[in-house]
Amino acid sequence: MITRFQALPNDVYQYLLDASGREPPVLTRLRAATVGTPYWQIQIAPEQAQFLTLLVKLTNARRCIELGTFNGYSTLAIALALPPDGTLITCDIQDHGARLGRKFWVQAGVESRIDMRVQPALTTLNQLLEQGAAGTFDFAFIDADKENQIDYYEKILQLLRPGGLIAVDNTLAAGVPVNRGEEAFLVATRQFNEHVHKDERVDLAMIPIGEGVTLLRKRT
């Protein structure tokens, strides 16, 4: 989310941005253009986008998938990190937000790397598996509805190659004291965290950035 990790003091957070922030100008422009649009607060923060970019490069990813396009900010961050022949399938149930982001994809010269699928994410994931894409993806970013998160994870784990990486957003939200409620998305987030904590098919680490990002590496 665009709200930064709340346990970090303001001066420390500002130092983090000053000392390590490297947001490309095209991402800065897209982030600024999003402010004031519907649900603009759910956009990931710039340090999260930078983190995703680094993860894509560290894994030498060429085939990526994203669940939850919104305005295309995280989509653009991932696409910028891909090689010229890399591909990113991004999934959302609507494309209203991405209509804003698409012009920035074009400005950045990465629109050809992005394949947007406008339909329920589980439909896209099932279609990919039916088409024989199991084990062919290098990196995935899950930032969609939390109630289906375990199902998303299980499908993506099939699509991921051994050694591939999944990043899941908002996983610390359910642990923040003020958020320990019974809203459906908080309950679902806790259930997801319990599910992957017990999963011996992956290595994992929960990172306190944004509202928490869990990294899951598919074991070989």
GROMACS elastic network, one bead per residue, 0.5 to 0.9 nm:
[ bonds ]
;  ai    aj funct       b0    kb
    1     4     6  0.72277   500
    1    41     6  0.64475   500
    1    45     6  0.60679   500
    1    48     6  0.87803   500
    1   169     6  0.80748   500
    1   170     6  0.72535   500
    1   210     6  0.60255   500
    1   211     6  0.64351   500
    2    40     6  0.80032   500
    2    41     6  0.53301   500
    2    42     6  0.57134   500
    2    46     6  0.79200   500
    2   210     6  0.71484   500
    2   211     6  0.88471   500
    3     6     6  0.77566   500
    3    41     6  0.70016   500
    3    42     6  0.79174   500
    3    43     6  0.84407   500
    3    44     6  0.77004   500
    3    45     6  0.67780   500
    3   210     6  0.64407   500
    3   211     6  0.75136   500
    4     7     6  0.88576   500
    4     8     6  0.82219   500
    4    13     6  0.82401   500
    4    44     6  0.86350   500
    4    45     6  0.65703   500
    4    47     6  0.88517   500
    4   209     6  0.71361   500
    4   211     6  0.68840   500
    5     8     6  0.60060   500
    5    13     6  0.85437   500
    5   208     6  0.66904   500
    5   209     6  0.55832   500
    5   211     6  0.56615   500
    5   212     6  0.75090   500
    6     9     6  0.75206   500
    6    10     6  0.87804   500
    6   176     6  0.88179   500
    6   210     6  0.80997   500
    6   211     6  0.80627   500
    7   208     6  0.88796   500
    8    11     6  0.83435   500
    8    12     6  0.64244   500
    8    13     6  0.60830   500
    9    12     6  0.52967   500
    9    13     6  0.61797   500
    9    14     6  0.86609   500
   10    13     6  0.51071   500
   10    14     6  0.61409   500
   10    15     6  0.85853   500
   11    14     6  0.51037   500
   11    15     6  0.61728   500
   11    16     6  0.86186   500
   12    15     6  0.50134   500
   12    16     6  0.61819   500
   12    17     6  0.87784   500
   13    17     6  0.64444   500
   13    18     6  0.86809   500
   14    17     6  0.51420   500
   14    18     6  0.61057   500
   14    19     6  0.84760   500
   15    19     6  0.57455   500
   15    20     6  0.81533   500
   16    19     6  0.53460   500
   16    20     6  0.58423   500
   16    21     6  0.70866   500
   16    47     6  0.86403   500
   17    20     6  0.55165   500
   17    22     6  0.83085   500
   17    46     6  0.87044   500
   17    47     6  0.73677   500
   18    21     6  0.59344   500
   20    47     6  0.85625   500
   21    46     6  0.77830   500
   21    47     6  0.66398   500
   21    50     6  0.76778   500
   22    46     6  0.86529   500
   22    47     6  0.84047   500
   22    50     6  0.71351   500
   23    26     6  0.82586   500
   23    27     6  0.64090   500
   23    28     6  0.64276   500
   23    46     6  0.66236   500
   23    47     6  0.80176   500
   23    49     6  0.81281   500
   23    50     6  0.68034   500
   24    27     6  0.54226   500
   24    28     6  0.64362   500
   24    29     6  0.88998   500
   24    77     6  0.88627   500
   25    29     6  0.61897   500
   25    30     6  0.86618   500
   26    29     6  0.51449   500
   26    30     6  0.63043   500
   26    31     6  0.86643   500
   26    76     6  0.89107   500
   26   104     6  0.65996   500
   26   105     6  0.85763   500
   26   107     6  0.74666   500
   26   108     6  0.66555   500
   27    30     6  0.50702   500
   27    31     6  0.60650   500
   27    32     6  0.85092   500
   27    46     6  0.83373   500
   27    49     6  0.89218   500
   27    73     6  0.67648   500
   27    74     6  0.89897   500
   27    76     6  0.73556   500
   27    77     6  0.73046   500
   27   104     6  0.78929   500
   27   108     6  0.89895   500
   28    31     6  0.51517   500
   28    32     6  0.61497   500
   28    33     6  0.85808   500
   28    46     6  0.82207   500
   29    32     6  0.51283   500
   29    33     6  0.60977   500
   29    34     6  0.86890   500
   29   104     6  0.81470   500
   30    33     6  0.50238   500
   30    34     6  0.62859   500
   30    71     6  0.84173   500
   30    72     6  0.84611   500
   30    73     6  0.66920   500
   30   100     6  0.80468   500
   30   101     6  0.66183   500
   30   104     6  0.65863   500
   31    34     6  0.52436   500
   31    35     6  0.68681   500
   31    43     6  0.81571   500
   31    45     6  0.88633   500
   31    46     6  0.83460   500
   31    71     6  0.89184   500
   31    73     6  0.69132   500
   32    35     6  0.55824   500
   33    36     6  0.81054   500
   33    37     6  0.81838   500
   33   100     6  0.80885   500
   33   101     6  0.89581   500
   34    37     6  0.55831   500
   34    38     6  0.85334   500
   34    40     6  0.59293   500
   34    41     6  0.89140   500
   34    43     6  0.83868   500
   34    71     6  0.73595   500
   34    97     6  0.87603   500
   34   100     6  0.79338   500
   34   101     6  0.87294   500
   35    38     6  0.86086   500
   35    40     6  0.57304   500
   35    41     6  0.78140   500
   36    39     6  0.80558   500
   36    40     6  0.62293   500
   36    41     6  0.86544   500
   37    40     6  0.53762   500
   37    41     6  0.89012   500
   37    97     6  0.87220   500
   38    41     6  0.83997   500
   38    97     6  0.86857   500
   39    42     6  0.59748   500
   39    43     6  0.81011   500
   40    43     6  0.59055   500
   40    70     6  0.89414   500
   40    71     6  0.84908   500
   41    44     6  0.81027   500
   42    45     6  0.89699   500
   42    70     6  0.83980   500
   43    70     6  0.74747   500
   43    71     6  0.77043   500
   43    73     6  0.73738   500
   43    74     6  0.80781   500
   44    47     6  0.83166   500
   44    48     6  0.62085   500
   44    49     6  0.68402   500
   44    73     6  0.78057   500
   44    74     6  0.70813   500
   44   169     6  0.87307   500
   44   210     6  0.71446   500
   45    48     6  0.52781   500
   45    49     6  0.65209   500
   45    50     6  0.88780   500
   45   209     6  0.88886   500
   45   210     6  0.65130   500
   46    49     6  0.50243   500
   46    50     6  0.62334   500
   46    51     6  0.85554   500
   47    50     6  0.50116   500
   47    51     6  0.61101   500
   47    52     6  0.86906   500
   47   209     6  0.78563   500
   47   210     6  0.80428   500
   48    52     6  0.62235   500
   48    53     6  0.86191   500
   48    74     6  0.85485   500
   48   209     6  0.67461   500
   48   210     6  0.66083   500
   48   213     6  0.86451   500
   49    52     6  0.51072   500
   49    53     6  0.62664   500
   49    54     6  0.87262   500
   49    73     6  0.78761   500
   49    74     6  0.59136   500
   49    76     6  0.88739   500
   49    77     6  0.57430   500
   49    78     6  0.78372   500
   50    53     6  0.50788   500
   50    54     6  0.63256   500
   50    55     6  0.87426   500
   50    77     6  0.72001   500
   51    54     6  0.51564   500
   51    55     6  0.62644   500
   51    56     6  0.87694   500
   52    55     6  0.50455   500
   52    56     6  0.62401   500
   52    57     6  0.86738   500
   52    74     6  0.78976   500
   52    77     6  0.70420   500
   52    78     6  0.64458   500
   52    81     6  0.86718   500
   52   141     6  0.83516   500
   52   167     6  0.81477   500
   53    56     6  0.52930   500
   53    57     6  0.63903   500
   53    58     6  0.86804   500
   53    77     6  0.58489   500
   53    78     6  0.54819   500
   53    79     6  0.83596   500
   53    80     6  0.74555   500
   53    81     6  0.54175   500
   53    82     6  0.86040   500
   54    57     6  0.51419   500
   54    58     6  0.60060   500
   54    59     6  0.86174   500
   54    78     6  0.89688   500
   54    81     6  0.76193   500
   55    58     6  0.50207   500
   55    59     6  0.61800   500
   55    60     6  0.85196   500
   55    61     6  0.85974   500
   55    78     6  0.89869   500
   55    81     6  0.89179   500
   55   139     6  0.84038   500
   55   165     6  0.83425   500
   55   167     6  0.88876   500
   56    59     6  0.53930   500
   56    60     6  0.61959   500
   56    61     6  0.53989   500
   56    62     6  0.83889   500
   56    64     6  0.84744   500
   56    78     6  0.67999   500
   56    81     6  0.62187   500
   56    82     6  0.71347   500
   56   138     6  0.84501   500
   56   139     6  0.68143   500
   56   165     6  0.87930   500
   57    61     6  0.64678   500
   57    81     6  0.61012   500
   57    82     6  0.73094   500
   58    61     6  0.77814   500
   59    62     6  0.88720   500
   59   138     6  0.72177   500
   59   139     6  0.76054   500
   59   163     6  0.85784   500
   59   164     6  0.73467   500
   59   165     6  0.75683   500
   60    82     6  0.81388   500
   60    83     6  0.87508   500
   60   138     6  0.79280   500
   61    64     6  0.68320   500
   61    81     6  0.85832   500
   61    82     6  0.67632   500
   61    83     6  0.82964   500
   61    86     6  0.76886   500
   61   137     6  0.80138   500
   61   138     6  0.51270   500
   61   139     6  0.62146   500
   61   164     6  0.84422   500
   62    82     6  0.61673   500
   62    83     6  0.67483   500
   62    85     6  0.74286   500
   62    87     6  0.61837   500
   62    88     6  0.81384   500
   62   137     6  0.77669   500
   62   138     6  0.65979   500
   62   139     6  0.82334   500
   63    82     6  0.84592   500
   63    86     6  0.59611   500
   63    87     6  0.51035   500
   63    88     6  0.60271   500
   63    89     6  0.81066   500
   63   136     6  0.73153   500
   63   138     6  0.55108   500
   63   139     6  0.68044   500
   63   140     6  0.88183   500
   64    78     6  0.82489   500
   64    79     6  0.88473   500
   64    82     6  0.88555   500
   64    86     6  0.81177   500
   64    87     6  0.62635   500
   64    89     6  0.63232   500
   64    90     6  0.84072   500
   64   137     6  0.57994   500
   64   138     6  0.58960   500
   64   140     6  0.55520   500
   64   141     6  0.81003   500
   65    87     6  0.83913   500
   65    88     6  0.53907   500
   65    90     6  0.57255   500
   65    91     6  0.78568   500
   65   137     6  0.74365   500
   65   138     6  0.85183   500
   65   139     6  0.65681   500
   65   141     6  0.64971   500
   65   142     6  0.84578   500
   65   156     6  0.85748   500
   66    69     6  0.70033   500
   66    74     6  0.86646   500
   66    75     6  0.73592   500
   66    88     6  0.72500   500
   66    89     6  0.62105   500
   66    91     6  0.60860   500
   66    92     6  0.88753   500
   66   139     6  0.86035   500
   66   140     6  0.56190   500
   66   142     6  0.59230   500
   66   143     6  0.75859   500
   66   144     6  0.89368   500
   67    89     6  0.85534   500
   67    90     6  0.59677   500
   67    92     6  0.65512   500
   67   121     6  0.65541   500
   67   140     6  0.79955   500
   67   141     6  0.63310   500
   67   143     6  0.57017   500
   67   144     6  0.56144   500
   67   145     6  0.89384   500
   67   152     6  0.84084   500
   68    72     6  0.88056   500
   68    75     6  0.89739   500
   68    90     6  0.70269   500
   68    91     6  0.56846   500
   68    92     6  0.51858   500
   68    93     6  0.83019   500
   68   121     6  0.83495   500
   68   141     6  0.84086   500
   68   142     6  0.68105   500
   68   143     6  0.51360   500
   68   145     6  0.79912   500
   69    72     6  0.52519   500
   69    73     6  0.77830   500
   69    74     6  0.73011   500
   69    75     6  0.64283   500
   69    90     6  0.59667   500
   69    91     6  0.59861   500
   69    92     6  0.55815   500
   69    93     6  0.89749   500
   69    94     6  0.88250   500
   69    95     6  0.80740   500
   69    97     6  0.77952   500
   69    98     6  0.67815   500
   69   116     6  0.82888   500
   69   143     6  0.81080   500
   69   144     6  0.82546   500
   70    73     6  0.76868   500
   70    74     6  0.85481   500
   70    75     6  0.88089   500
   70    92     6  0.72127   500
   70    94     6  0.83146   500
   70    95     6  0.75707   500
   70    96     6  0.79417   500
   70    97     6  0.51351   500
   70    98     6  0.60336   500
   70   101     6  0.86437   500
   71    74     6  0.82052   500
   71    75     6  0.83374   500
   71    95     6  0.82251   500
   71    96     6  0.77385   500
   71    99     6  0.72695   500
   71   100     6  0.61657   500
   71   101     6  0.51891   500
   71   102     6  0.82659   500
   72    76     6  0.59580   500
   72    77     6  0.85813   500
   72    90     6  0.88102   500
   72    97     6  0.71389   500
   72    98     6  0.52121   500
   72    99     6  0.83970   500
   72   100     6  0.77244   500
   72   102     6  0.70188   500
   72   104     6  0.86170   500
   72   105     6  0.81130   500
   73    76     6  0.51921   500
   73    77     6  0.63525   500
   73    78     6  0.87998   500
   73    98     6  0.86685   500
   73   101     6  0.66519   500
   73   104     6  0.89010   500
   74    78     6  0.62180   500
   74    79     6  0.85200   500
   74   141     6  0.89204   500
   75    78     6  0.53381   500
   75    79     6  0.61197   500
   75    80     6  0.86180   500
   75    88     6  0.78830   500
   75    90     6  0.70370   500
   75   101     6  0.86914   500
   75   105     6  0.86343   500
   75   114     6  0.78902   500
   76    79     6  0.50042   500
   76    80     6  0.60005   500
   76    81     6  0.86942   500
   76   101     6  0.80169   500
   76   102     6  0.88957   500
   76   104     6  0.79164   500
   76   105     6  0.61897   500
   76   108     6  0.82463   500
   76   110     6  0.77212   500
   76   111     6  0.86911   500
   76   114     6  0.85800   500
   77    80     6  0.53626   500
   77    81     6  0.67303   500
   78    81     6  0.53384   500
   78    82     6  0.67078   500
   78    88     6  0.77490   500
   79    82     6  0.52440   500
   79    83     6  0.83693   500
   79    86     6  0.79146   500
   79    87     6  0.75606   500
   79    88     6  0.66305   500
   79   105     6  0.85213   500
   79   110     6  0.62883   500
   79   111     6  0.82526   500
   79   113     6  0.65039   500
   79   114     6  0.69662   500
   80    83     6  0.80723   500
   80   108     6  0.77390   500
   80   109     6  0.86999   500
   80   110     6  0.66962   500
   82    85     6  0.76804   500
   82    86     6  0.52872   500
   82    87     6  0.73779   500
   82    88     6  0.84535   500
   82   110     6  0.89460   500
   82   113     6  0.80755   500
   83    86     6  0.50739   500
   83    87     6  0.85177   500
   83   113     6  0.89185   500
   84    87     6  0.85215   500
   84   110     6  0.80301   500
   84   112     6  0.88611   500
   84   113     6  0.73945   500
   85   112     6  0.88743   500
   85   113     6  0.70689   500
   86   113     6  0.59937   500
   86   114     6  0.88006   500
   87   112     6  0.81005   500
   87   114     6  0.59905   500
   87   115     6  0.72921   500
   88   113     6  0.60284   500
   88   115     6  0.60130   500
   88   116     6  0.81774   500
   89   113     6  0.85219   500
   89   114     6  0.60492   500
   89   116     6  0.57482   500
   89   117     6  0.70436   500
   90   114     6  0.71082   500
   90   115     6  0.61949   500
   90   117     6  0.61702   500
   90   118     6  0.85631   500
   91    94     6  0.87514   500
   91   115     6  0.85980   500
   91   116     6  0.59139   500
   91   118     6  0.60828   500
   91   119     6  0.71052   500
   91   120     6  0.75378   500
   91   121     6  0.57081   500
   91   124     6  0.75446   500
   91   144     6  0.89859   500
   92    95     6  0.68238   500
   92   116     6  0.78104   500
   92   117     6  0.65860   500
   92   118     6  0.52376   500
   92   119     6  0.61018   500
   92   120     6  0.65853   500
   92   121     6  0.64865   500
   92   144     6  0.80804   500
   93   117     6  0.81637   500
   93   118     6  0.51663   500
   93   120     6  0.52568   500
   93   121     6  0.72953   500
   94    97     6  0.77304   500
   94    98     6  0.83300   500
   94   118     6  0.57066   500
   94   119     6  0.71278   500
   94   120     6  0.89426   500
   95    98     6  0.50617   500
   95    99     6  0.62313   500
   95   116     6  0.86026   500
   95   117     6  0.89274   500
   95   118     6  0.65331   500
   96    99     6  0.54593   500
   96   100     6  0.74991   500
   97   100     6  0.56537   500
   97   101     6  0.68537   500
   97   102     6  0.89421   500
   98   102     6  0.57484   500
   98   103     6  0.88977   500
   98   116     6  0.89887   500
   99   102     6  0.53298   500
   99   103     6  0.73787   500
  100   103     6  0.64067   500
  100   104     6  0.76665   500
  101   104     6  0.53108   500
  101   105     6  0.63835   500
  101   106     6  0.88624   500
  102   106     6  0.63297   500
  102   107     6  0.86753   500
  102   111     6  0.73784   500
  103   106     6  0.50384   500
  103   107     6  0.62419   500
  103   108     6  0.87003   500
  103   111     6  0.86956   500
  104   108     6  0.60917   500
  104   109     6  0.84881   500
  104   110     6  0.89429   500
  104   111     6  0.86110   500
  105   108     6  0.51909   500
  105   109     6  0.62674   500
  105   110     6  0.55289   500
  105   112     6  0.87524   500
  105   114     6  0.84711   500
  106   109     6  0.50461   500
  106   110     6  0.62278   500
  106   111     6  0.52633   500
  106   112     6  0.84660   500
  107   110     6  0.79156   500
  107   111     6  0.85060   500
  108   111     6  0.77289   500
  109   112     6  0.76703   500
  109   113     6  0.89140   500
  110   113     6  0.54450   500
  110   114     6  0.70523   500
  111   114     6  0.53789   500
  111   115     6  0.82676   500
  112   115     6  0.76846   500
  117   120     6  0.85651   500
  117   121     6  0.81375   500
  117   124     6  0.71639   500
  118   121     6  0.82452   500
  118   124     6  0.88058   500
  119   122     6  0.84893   500
  119   123     6  0.69043   500
  119   124     6  0.71538   500
  120   123     6  0.53916   500
  120   124     6  0.67967   500
  120   125     6  0.89826   500
  121   124     6  0.51292   500
  121   125     6  0.61818   500
  121   126     6  0.85799   500
  121   144     6  0.87351   500
  121   152     6  0.77328   500
  122   126     6  0.59869   500
  122   127     6  0.84014   500
  122   148     6  0.85845   500
  122   151     6  0.77914   500
  122   152     6  0.66515   500
  122   155     6  0.79761   500
  123   126     6  0.52284   500
  123   127     6  0.61067   500
  123   128     6  0.86660   500
  124   127     6  0.50488   500
  124   128     6  0.62067   500
  124   129     6  0.87095   500
  125   128     6  0.51713   500
  125   129     6  0.63416   500
  125   130     6  0.86734   500
  125   152     6  0.78795   500
  125   155     6  0.63831   500
  125   156     6  0.71956   500
  125   159     6  0.81746   500
  126   129     6  0.51278   500
  126   130     6  0.61273   500
  126   131     6  0.85755   500
  126   155     6  0.74579   500
  127   130     6  0.50289   500
  127   131     6  0.61408   500
  127   132     6  0.88275   500
  127   133     6  0.89079   500
  128   131     6  0.50250   500
  128   132     6  0.65453   500
  128   133     6  0.54127   500
  128   134     6  0.75355   500
  128   159     6  0.78811   500
  129   132     6  0.52449   500
  129   133     6  0.52693   500
  129   134     6  0.56050   500
  129   155     6  0.81247   500
  129   158     6  0.78828   500
  129   159     6  0.68895   500
  130   133     6  0.74525   500
  130   134     6  0.86184   500
  131   134     6  0.84405   500
  132   135     6  0.87283   500
  132   136     6  0.88282   500
  133   136     6  0.55722   500
  133   137     6  0.77811   500
  133   158     6  0.87968   500
  133   159     6  0.61440   500
  133   160     6  0.88262   500
  134   137     6  0.77079   500
  134   156     6  0.86417   500
  134   157     6  0.86695   500
  134   158     6  0.55153   500
  134   160     6  0.66598   500
  134   161     6  0.76137   500
  135   138     6  0.83877   500
  135   157     6  0.82876   500
  135   158     6  0.62567   500
  135   162     6  0.71023   500
  135   164     6  0.88838   500
  136   159     6  0.60421   500
  136   160     6  0.58666   500
  136   161     6  0.54172   500
  137   140     6  0.76902   500
  137   156     6  0.85913   500
  137   159     6  0.58543   500
  137   161     6  0.57054   500
  137   164     6  0.71469   500
  137   165     6  0.89987   500
  138   159     6  0.87322   500
  138   160     6  0.59087   500
  138   161     6  0.60274   500
  138   162     6  0.85017   500
  138   163     6  0.78646   500
  138   165     6  0.64336   500
  138   166     6  0.85789   500
  139   160     6  0.71367   500
  139   161     6  0.87323   500
  139   164     6  0.57468   500
  139   166     6  0.57514   500
  139   167     6  0.79367   500
  140   156     6  0.74359   500
  140   160     6  0.79856   500
  140   164     6  0.83326   500
  140   165     6  0.64319   500
  140   167     6  0.61898   500
  140   168     6  0.83172   500
  141   165     6  0.86926   500
  141   166     6  0.58731   500
  141   168     6  0.58722   500
  141   169     6  0.76749   500
  142   149     6  0.79642   500
  142   152     6  0.78881   500
  142   153     6  0.80538   500
  142   166     6  0.75056   500
  142   167     6  0.62535   500
  142   169     6  0.62666   500
  143   146     6  0.81628   500
  143   149     6  0.88690   500
  143   167     6  0.86463   500
  143   168     6  0.62787   500
  143   169     6  0.52873   500
  143   170     6  0.75910   500
  144   147     6  0.89680   500
  144   148     6  0.83170   500
  144   149     6  0.75821   500
  144   169     6  0.84396   500
  145   148     6  0.62559   500
  145   149     6  0.67860   500
  145   185     6  0.75651   500
  146   150     6  0.82031   500
  146   184     6  0.81827   500
  146   185     6  0.53219   500
  146   186     6  0.79178   500
  146   187     6  0.88036   500
  146   188     6  0.57338   500
  146   189     6  0.60737   500
  146   192     6  0.83302   500
  147   150     6  0.77973   500
  147   151     6  0.87851   500
  147   184     6  0.70312   500
  147   185     6  0.60373   500
  147   186     6  0.89313   500
  147   187     6  0.83802   500
  147   188     6  0.52332   500
  147   189     6  0.76842   500
  147   192     6  0.89885   500
  148   151     6  0.54042   500
  148   152     6  0.61818   500
  148   153     6  0.86842   500
  148   188     6  0.79946   500
  149   153     6  0.60510   500
  149   154     6  0.86212   500
  149   188     6  0.75468   500
  149   189     6  0.78040   500
  149   192     6  0.66748   500
  150   153     6  0.50353   500
  150   154     6  0.61965   500
  150   155     6  0.87048   500
  150   188     6  0.84800   500
  150   191     6  0.81480   500
  150   192     6  0.57236   500
  150   195     6  0.75553   500
  150   196     6  0.85914   500
  151   154     6  0.52113   500
  151   155     6  0.63143   500
  151   156     6  0.85959   500
  152   155     6  0.53343   500
  152   156     6  0.60835   500
  152   157     6  0.84865   500
  153   156     6  0.51418   500
  153   157     6  0.59587   500
  153   158     6  0.86954   500
  153   166     6  0.84335   500
  153   168     6  0.89141   500
  153   192     6  0.89071   500
  153   196     6  0.89511   500
  154   157     6  0.51773   500
  154   158     6  0.66220   500
  154   159     6  0.89917   500
  155   158     6  0.52885   500
  155   159     6  0.65362   500
  155   160     6  0.88673   500
  156   160     6  0.60174   500
  156   166     6  0.81907   500
  157   160     6  0.51799   500
  157   161     6  0.81220   500
  157   164     6  0.88015   500
  157   166     6  0.81764   500
  157   218     6  0.71629   500
  158   161     6  0.78798   500
  160   163     6  0.81063   500
  160   164     6  0.56707   500
  160   165     6  0.75765   500
  160   166     6  0.83883   500
  160   218     6  0.73648   500
  161   164     6  0.52079   500
  161   165     6  0.85913   500
  161   218     6  0.73531   500
  161   220     6  0.84045   500
  162   165     6  0.87879   500
  162   217     6  0.81417   500
  162   218     6  0.53945   500
  162   219     6  0.57057   500
  163   217     6  0.59014   500
  163   218     6  0.50562   500
  163   219     6  0.56501   500
  163   220     6  0.59682   500
  164   216     6  0.83973   500
  164   217     6  0.57299   500
  164   218     6  0.55305   500
  164   219     6  0.80984   500
  165   215     6  0.69095   500
  165   216     6  0.56970   500
  165   218     6  0.63932   500
  166   214     6  0.79840   500
  166   215     6  0.57166   500
  166   216     6  0.50445   500
  166   217     6  0.63939   500
  166   218     6  0.80530   500
  167   213     6  0.63430   500
  167   214     6  0.56465   500
  167   216     6  0.64792   500
  167   217     6  0.89255   500
  168   171     6  0.68835   500
  168   212     6  0.82783   500
  168   213     6  0.53964   500
  168   214     6  0.51169   500
  168   215     6  0.65702   500
  168   216     6  0.81963   500
  169   172     6  0.84132   500
  169   210     6  0.81371   500
  169   211     6  0.70343   500
  169   212     6  0.61055   500
  169   214     6  0.66941   500
  170   173     6  0.54474   500
  170   174     6  0.81934   500
  170   189     6  0.80219   500
  170   210     6  0.72957   500
  170   213     6  0.60550   500
  170   214     6  0.82679   500
  171   174     6  0.68332   500
  171   175     6  0.81156   500
  171   189     6  0.62511   500
  171   190     6  0.78789   500
  171   192     6  0.83310   500
  171   193     6  0.69814   500
  171   206     6  0.76621   500
  171   207     6  0.89658   500
  171   211     6  0.65605   500
  171   213     6  0.58648   500
  171   214     6  0.63966   500
  172   175     6  0.52441   500
  172   176     6  0.66809   500
  172   189     6  0.83503   500
  172   190     6  0.88568   500
  172   193     6  0.89646   500
  172   206     6  0.79738   500
  172   207     6  0.85609   500
  172   208     6  0.73606   500
  172   209     6  0.89418   500
  172   210     6  0.87022   500
  172   211     6  0.53905   500
  172   213     6  0.73688   500
  172   214     6  0.85575   500
  173   176     6  0.56212   500
  173   177     6  0.89920   500
  173   179     6  0.65268   500
  173   180     6  0.83734   500
  173   186     6  0.72590   500
  173   189     6  0.78159   500
  173   190     6  0.89958   500
  173   211     6  0.54313   500
  173   212     6  0.68429   500
  174   177     6  0.80081   500
  174   178     6  0.87446   500
  174   179     6  0.55382   500
  174   180     6  0.55905   500
  174   181     6  0.78117   500
  174   185     6  0.84776   500
  174   186     6  0.51360   500
  174   187     6  0.74911   500
  174   188     6  0.89154   500
  174   189     6  0.63013   500
  174   190     6  0.61734   500
  175   178     6  0.84087   500
  175   179     6  0.66728   500
  175   180     6  0.62018   500
  175   186     6  0.88017   500
  175   190     6  0.80807   500
  176   179     6  0.52720   500
  176   180     6  0.65253   500
  176   211     6  0.89299   500
  177   180     6  0.55805   500
  177   181     6  0.88246   500
  178   181     6  0.76584   500
  179   182     6  0.86359   500
  179   183     6  0.88343   500
  179   186     6  0.73567   500
  180   183     6  0.87142   500
  180   186     6  0.72221   500
  180   187     6  0.86326   500
  181   184     6  0.88806   500
  181   186     6  0.67248   500
  181   187     6  0.77199   500
  182   185     6  0.81917   500
  182   186     6  0.63425   500
  182   187     6  0.58522   500
  183   186     6  0.53895   500
  183   187     6  0.62711   500
  183   188     6  0.86116   500
  184   187     6  0.52097   500
  184   188     6  0.60397   500
  184   189     6  0.85315   500
  185   188     6  0.50260   500
  185   189     6  0.60408   500
  185   190     6  0.86636   500
  186   189     6  0.50235   500
  186   190     6  0.62726   500
  186   191     6  0.86003   500
  187   190     6  0.52310   500
  187   191     6  0.62375   500
  187   192     6  0.86643   500
  188   191     6  0.50051   500
  188   192     6  0.61059   500
  188   193     6  0.86152   500
  189   192     6  0.50448   500
  189   193     6  0.61719   500
  189   194     6  0.86268   500
  190   193     6  0.51126   500
  190   194     6  0.62285   500
  190   195     6  0.85635   500
  191   194     6  0.51589   500
  191   195     6  0.60973   500
  191   196     6  0.88280   500
  192   196     6  0.63153   500
  192   197     6  0.84628   500
  193   196     6  0.54886   500
  193   197     6  0.60130   500
  193   198     6  0.87916   500
  193   214     6  0.86947   500
  194   197     6  0.51366   500
  194   198     6  0.65239   500
  194   199     6  0.88366   500
  195   198     6  0.56664   500
  195   199     6  0.64777   500
  196   200     6  0.82433   500
  196   201     6  0.89655   500
  196   202     6  0.79511   500
  196   204     6  0.80381   500
  196   216     6  0.83182   500
  197   200     6  0.81988   500
  197   204     6  0.76827   500
  199   202     6  0.62368   500
  199   203     6  0.84370   500
  200   203     6  0.74066   500
  200   219     6  0.84121   500
  201   217     6  0.84753   500
  201   218     6  0.62136   500
  201   219     6  0.57205   500
  201   220     6  0.84723   500
  202   216     6  0.58245   500
  202   217     6  0.52015   500
  202   219     6  0.51986   500
  202   220     6  0.89017   500
  203   215     6  0.80313   500
  203   216     6  0.55525   500
  203   217     6  0.50519   500
  203   218     6  0.66790   500
  203   219     6  0.67587   500
  204   214     6  0.69251   500
  204   215     6  0.53978   500
  204   217     6  0.63423   500
  204   218     6  0.89955   500
  205   213     6  0.83949   500
  205   214     6  0.56838   500
  205   215     6  0.53261   500
  205   216     6  0.68681   500
  206   209     6  0.89872   500
  206   212     6  0.66579   500
  206   213     6  0.57435   500
  206   215     6  0.62514   500
  206   216     6  0.88235   500
  207   210     6  0.88561   500
  207   212     6  0.56222   500
  207   213     6  0.51453   500
  207   214     6  0.59679   500
  207   215     6  0.75808   500
  208   211     6  0.69283   500
  208   213     6  0.66540   500
  208   214     6  0.87584   500
  209   212     6  0.50214   500
  209   213     6  0.62987   500
  210   213     6  0.73223   500
